[in-house]
Amino acid sequence: SDGSPAPAFRAAREAEVLRQLVARHRGPLKLRSLVRIWREIMSGMTEIQQQIVVAVHVPETADKTGWDIARDHFGLGMKYLPLRSSREVVSAVNDGRAGIGVLSAPDAGSDGDQWWPLLAAVSEEMPKIVMKLPFLLSKESVTTNSKVAICMPGPEPEISDVAYVVIETVPGISREKVASTLRAAGIEPKVLHSDPKTSFYLAEIETTSTDAVDRRVIKNIVSIGGYPAQIVTE
């Protein structure tokens, strides 16, 4: 079979299962071990239904943590495809060579070859962000190593706690003006990140309503997915 996503991979559903496990956990077993065990079970059950290929951005230099984070989360039941370019990962998911892609979070700033504007194409045929990794975080975790998982949209939309949106502005608008325009519409961006090659901005927001945004400043807002809130432990 090819790498196209199976219905068994549902990020929000898996996140809810893991939250329930963590909430009722008692005893000396570390939460990291508990989550790893259950993720392996989920991976094995998914493999029974369909072999899913996970494309992972593994650059030749600098940050290679994506490989370890992908293996830790998706487990041994998946087949892995290392790719040198983040855009290659997007392409692999888009054309069906992979069912899941793992890349640096779009706000991490560690990849000069920005990939997130690709997802802003006005098309349902583009991959969407569905999860932020690692899903289990300690308070001391380094957020600059955050990764995201992408996949093609399924028959039902994923439920997210935080949404990623790409914002297209009219010419000559500053980051500060974008931020103030969003706040005036009742939207507090957790992150506001620009792409130097385009007039696009990326924002993380905790609301799905953008109807009140001033369209004289912001021309268009395109959702590129989102993620269930990560579990933060002591």
DAQUI-V548366 format. One record per run of one state. SS is the DSSP state (H for helix, E for strand, C for the rest). FROM is the first residue (numbers start at 1). LEN is the number of residues. If there is no record, write none. Layout:
BEGIN
[[SS	FROM	LEN] [SS	FROM	LEN]]
END
This chain:
BEGIN
[[C	1	10] [H	11	14] [C	25	6] [H	31	19] [C	50	3] [E	53	5] [C	58	7] [H	65	10] [C	75	4] [E	79	5] [C	84	2] [H	86	9] [C	95	5] [E	100	5] [C	105	11] [H	116	5] [C	121	7] [E	128	6] [C	134	2] [E	136	3] [C	139	4] [H	143	3] [C	146	1] [E	147	5] [C	152	10] [E	162	8] [C	170	5] [H	175	10] [C	185	6] [E	191	4] [C	195	5] [E	200	6] [C	206	12] [E	218	10] [C	228	3] [E	231	3] [C	234	1]]
END
